[in-house]
């Protein structure tokens, strides 16, 4: 892909040193450059460029605004201990974006073209990457349907763009456990729907339940299956694991669960850490009994943004259950330290997961 690098107009320029000197939060501040490329039936992908991060021009009838034909990904760039820049398994994000595109009847982008665009953009933004431990440059590739059309059908024009945000830890408390609650009234996704893709519509469907959970003092919602409201599926935008001694149990991919890259990484490295893995159906009623009896010793969620986050309290059907002693357990801590150690370059990358720039 031929990518043009355009100058950033003065009105959009920012000083990265000034931005990084202040509080970052997560996804609140943005760099002054982005990548974009257009697609049409006639030309395919064309006009690729790195340009100013600036408002998009969309017709009010753009199909994305009416029928939600949109998808996105999320990854991070960060400094390694040797001073180089690392990305964690970015090819998997690119492949998952194409899987989402197929499901939403959107054009795929060759993995090598996605990687080229992301690498070039990150190199241009190297001064925007925070250096503090646990901080990173969050990368958000996105594709939207842009042609004006009031009709339920796939679009004929699309825009793929990549924006970046320097971020602190996803949870303000860092590696502190979170309190979660199930929802018996709302569901995130059903088998046959969009649960296995990163579509914005999935997250819109989660907002009401999340807001109600926060009013009750919980950080996240644990979603149950749509059919029986019985089996644990996801937590917010993260996959869930329950620990039984040296065994990790997690929801098997049923078609309504996002195949998380951090989830996949944990499954691959578990045996090297002396852990067993079971991908199964997690009956929430059995799990909470196991929390109470101590049979289930830990629980955690995992995802790109937070990596690994311990769960301290699990509320279901009006009753709250304490998980272990309410603090991150040994297994959760080991997984967090191993993953972040590999990502940062502190530990050997025996799996060749870190993509260096």
DANOR-V77276 format. One record per residue. N is the residue number from 0. SS is DSSP state (~ for helix, > for strand, _ for the rest). D_CENTER is the distance of its C-alpha to the mean C-alpha in Angstrom with 2 decimals. Layout:
n: {N,N}
ss: {SS,SS}
d_center: {D_CENTER,D_CENTER}
This chain:
n: {0,1,2,3,4,5,6,7,8,9,10,11,12,13,14,15,16,17,18,19,20,21,22,23,24,25,26,27,28,29,30,31,32,33,34,35,36,37,38,39,40,41,42,43,44,45,46,47,48,49,50,51,52,53,54,55,56,57,58,59,60,61,62,63,64,65,66,67,68,69,70,71,72,73,74,75,76,77,78,79,80,81,82,83,84,85,86,87,88,89,90,91,92,93,94,95,96,97,98,99,100,101,102,103,104,105,106,107,108,109,110,111,112,113,114,115,116,117,118,119,120,121,122,123,124,125,126,127,128,129,130,131,132,133,134,135,136,137,138,139,140,141,142,143,144,145,146,147,148,149,150,151,152,153,154,155,156,157,158,159,160,161,162,163,164,165,166,167,168,169,170,171,172,173,174,175,176,177,178,179,180,181,182,183,184,185,186,187,188,189,190,191,192,193,194,195,196,197,198,199,200,201,202,203,204,205,206,207,208,209,210,211,212,213,214,215,216,217,218,219,220,221,222,223,224,225,226,227,228,229,230,231,232,233,234,235,236,237,238,239,240,241,242,243,244,245,246,247,248,249,250,251,252,253,254,255,256,257,258,259,260,261,262,263,264,265,266,267,268,269,270,271,272,273,274,275,276,277,278,279,280,281,282,283,284,285,286,287,288,289,290,291,292,293,294,295,296,297,298,299,300,301,302,303,304,305,306,307,308,309,310,311,312,313,314,315,316,317,318,319,320,321,322,323,324,325,326,327,328,329,330,331,332,333,334,335,336,337,338,339,340,341,342,343,344,345,346,347,348,349,350,351,352,353,354,355,356}
ss: {_,_,_,>,>,_,_,_,_,~,~,~,_,_,_,~,~,~,~,~,~,_,_,_,_,_,_,_,_,_,_,_,>,>,>,>,>,>,>,>,_,_,_,>,>,>,>,>,>,>,>,>,_,_,_,_,_,_,_,_,_,>,~,~,~,~,~,_,_,>,>,>,_,_,>,>,>,>,>,_,_,_,_,_,>,>,>,>,_,~,~,~,~,~,~,~,~,~,~,~,~,~,~,_,_,_,_,_,_,_,~,~,~,~,~,~,~,~,~,~,~,~,~,~,_,~,~,~,_,_,_,_,_,_,_,>,>,>,>,>,>,>,>,>,>,_,_,>,_,_,_,_,_,_,_,_,>,>,>,>,>,>,>,>,>,>,>,_,_,_,_,_,_,_,_,_,_,>,>,>,>,>,_,_,_,_,_,_,_,_,_,_,_,_,_,_,_,_,_,~,~,~,~,~,_,_,~,~,~,~,~,~,~,~,~,_,_,_,_,>,>,>,>,>,_,_,_,_,_,_,>,>,>,>,>,_,_,>,>,>,>,>,>,>,_,_,>,>,>,>,>,_,_,_,_,_,_,_,_,_,~,~,~,~,~,~,~,~,~,_,~,~,~,_,_,>,>,>,>,>,_,_,>,~,~,~,~,~,~,~,~,~,~,_,_,_,_,>,>,>,>,>,>,_,_,_,>,>,>,>,>,>,>,>,>,>,_,_,>,>,>,>,_,_,_,_,_,_,_,~,~,~,~,~,~,~,~,~,~,~,~,~,~,~,_,_,_,_,_,_,_,_,_,>,>,>,_}
d_center: {26.02,28.18,26.27,28.31,27.60,28.98,30.23,28.48,31.08,32.33,31.06,27.40,27.75,26.28,27.21,24.24,26.42,27.08,23.47,22.39,25.46,24.33,21.68,18.20,16.09,12.44,12.08,15.81,17.48,17.31,19.14,22.23,21.30,19.02,19.36,20.43,22.25,24.00,24.83,27.95,29.88,32.69,31.04,27.72,25.29,27.31,27.68,24.80,24.78,23.28,24.51,24.35,21.36,23.34,23.45,23.24,26.38,25.93,28.74,28.64,28.91,25.85,24.56,20.94,22.44,24.33,22.65,18.90,18.67,15.34,12.03,9.18,6.66,4.86,6.97,9.69,13.48,15.79,19.43,20.69,23.81,26.04,25.00,23.18,19.66,17.00,13.82,12.24,12.73,12.03,14.29,12.08,9.48,12.75,14.15,11.38,11.75,15.42,15.17,13.59,16.40,18.99,18.22,18.43,21.51,20.20,21.29,19.51,19.32,20.68,18.28,20.83,20.83,17.09,17.46,20.61,19.22,16.28,18.79,21.41,19.36,18.11,21.75,22.96,20.71,21.45,23.28,20.23,18.38,19.06,21.08,20.65,19.21,15.61,15.26,13.70,13.36,9.90,10.02,9.21,11.12,12.42,15.39,17.82,21.27,23.88,27.35,29.34,30.00,30.71,30.51,28.05,27.52,25.23,25.50,27.56,25.80,22.21,20.53,17.65,16.61,14.44,14.36,13.69,13.70,15.18,13.57,14.79,13.14,10.52,13.33,16.65,18.46,16.55,17.03,18.91,18.58,17.44,19.52,18.23,20.13,20.25,21.23,24.31,24.68,21.39,19.09,15.59,16.55,19.49,20.30,21.16,18.85,15.38,13.42,12.56,11.14,8.44,11.30,11.79,14.59,12.64,11.40,14.94,16.41,14.81,16.22,19.75,19.15,16.81,19.57,22.23,20.61,20.44,24.08,24.93,23.41,20.17,16.76,14.66,15.68,15.83,16.19,19.18,20.28,21.87,25.20,26.41,24.09,24.60,21.81,18.59,15.49,12.23,11.72,10.02,6.40,7.23,9.94,13.38,16.20,19.80,22.13,25.76,27.56,26.51,24.67,20.98,20.58,17.46,17.24,18.22,16.48,18.73,17.33,15.73,12.82,9.59,10.41,7.67,8.52,9.00,10.95,12.93,13.71,15.09,17.11,18.57,19.64,20.83,24.35,24.84,24.32,26.85,24.55,24.84,22.16,22.60,20.38,22.17,22.45,22.01,24.69,23.78,27.53,28.11,25.17,26.43,29.92,28.73,27.21,30.62,32.62,30.64,30.04,26.25,25.97,22.34,19.01,15.50,11.85,9.25,5.64,4.73,5.67,8.58,9.34,11.96,13.38,16.80,18.04,21.56,22.73,22.01,23.84,24.89,27.68,29.01,29.25,27.24,26.96,26.56,24.52,26.68,28.04,25.13,23.91,21.41,23.34,24.39,22.06,18.91,20.20,21.13,17.75,16.13,19.00,19.01,15.42,15.66,19.18,18.33,15.67,18.28,21.23,23.06,23.09,24.12,21.54,23.44,20.78,20.57,16.80,17.02,17.73,20.23,21.35}
